[in-house]
């Protein structure tokens, strides 16, 4: 346990030597079905990419802060996205618990 704590403390120091500022590409407006990917008010979202349907193409999932719903945009050929649908279960819309 002591060795693990010591290593954890040393790792940031090792990686910070010679560190450079991160660079990012300019923002890109994602579109699905020819319309911008939007979030509900208040606008907080948690996007991630995953291959939900197993077709080898990444799908976009956007968690909405309001009511904890999740919108799924199916990934299509050529990097396009299908219009979004709420993630549904046999019991109704999937929701993240504890979100207003």
Buried (B, 14 or more C-beta within 10 A) or exposed (E): EEEEEEEEEEEEEEEEEEEEEEEEEEEEEEEBEEEEBEBBEEEEBEEEEEEBEEEEBBBBBBBBBBEBBBBBBBBBEEEBBBEBEEBEEEEEEBBEEEEE
